[in-house]
């Protein structure tokens, strides 16, 4: 019998990156220096920091597009369907249930996942659920995952095409994808899909997509520290 696995986390790995603060500086300076912007290197970190902050503050966004970050992501399907609302500056390739048998790995919220929504749409918050609610969510999701994957395997064993058999699978099954973006498109995602006291505008992301965004943000901060600092300083608004 196939072993069903349950996870309460997500995976984000940087696969290929070509992204640095210098990319932003070269792109910005070409407007006044032409091709010489590639040859000129400023050793004054204050000046470089000031230019990047100016670009961020005054919403000169195109210099932040001349870089690339590719991430490998494993998360439940419902996260990917939210993720792919971000189209500008993003490229995706996801594993296909038409061409491969999907692995029996399902998402079940951990005990720290807030379960109860309070307030109205656009102005609400989440609070902890009771122990009974935690047990109900975990128990029913596990039961449903087992049942749905059994039906999926039953159809496959009877020769039904994968693209048909997958129709019974729930959205908490894990999928994987490669997601490629630039710093500008990533900052736009972070502004909408994370909660931060530094943000100019409030955001109400689902916790599971925020978990993915937080891991991407950590990599972004390491790759482009001056850009990231300016992003936070200026209210976490993409230029």
Secondary structure as UniProt FT lines:
FT   STRAND          5..7
FT   STRAND          11..18
FT   HELIX           21..33
FT   HELIX           34..38
FT   HELIX           45..57
FT   TURN            58..59
FT   HELIX           62..65
FT   STRAND          68..76
FT   HELIX           77..83
FT   TURN            84..85
FT   TURN            88..89
FT   STRAND          90..94
FT   TURN            97..99
FT   STRAND          105..107
FT   TURN            111..112
FT   STRAND          116..120
FT   TURN            121..122
FT   STRAND          123..127
FT   HELIX           131..157
FT   TURN            158..159
FT   HELIX           162..165
FT   HELIX           166..168
FT   TURN            171..172
FT   STRAND          173..181
FT   HELIX           183..193
FT   TURN            197..198
FT   HELIX           207..223
FT   HELIX           225..233
FT   TURN            234..235
//
